[in-house]
């Protein structure tokens, strides 16, 4: 199982990469824009924080396949181990096919249906990212989509992994993992909720109080 952090906040990455067993960091254009720094500055800074073995993801913005491939190659100049996120549309599928031939790993992103994810996998993507909460918000079931996509990949494209994204609660993440999804990426607030609990805080405070009353500081 692979756990990723979905952010470009360097302070959060530094803190959570020290505490959590993270495999790396995922970003998208909106996340990078919120950080206020271009990828040329962000990617080296993130790499320095997470180390050489972590996996980083960044997304292309171009709309045509040839431009997506050129942008992917430029991004890989910033980080040679970068996984390129490509939206799963017609031009995106064409780009994923070409990236596969160039041996550049890609992630099919903005996945809303299992068949959409399967097509990205068959085109050569190493990961596909179903948008769990966004599917729910549109009246579907993100969990069902993840389950069906995982079944399709197991049967027809075992080289590709589900990297489930778009979470609002830890429960959504847990349910996706229980379906067999092998990777998830979480925003900072949901990652914090995995370990922080008022009940845990109260228990630790009680332990300290009991010890101090019995033995002092």
PyMOL commands that set and color helices and strands:
alter all, ss='L'
color gray80, all
select helices_A, chain A and resi 10-19+29-35+39-50+65-78+90-101+114-123+132-137+142-156+170-178+188-193+198-215
alter helices_A, ss='H'
color red, helices_A
select strands_A, chain A and resi 2-6+24-26+55-59+83-87+106-111+127-130+161-164+183-186
alter strands_A, ss='S'
color yellow, strands_A
deselect
rebuild
show_as cartoon
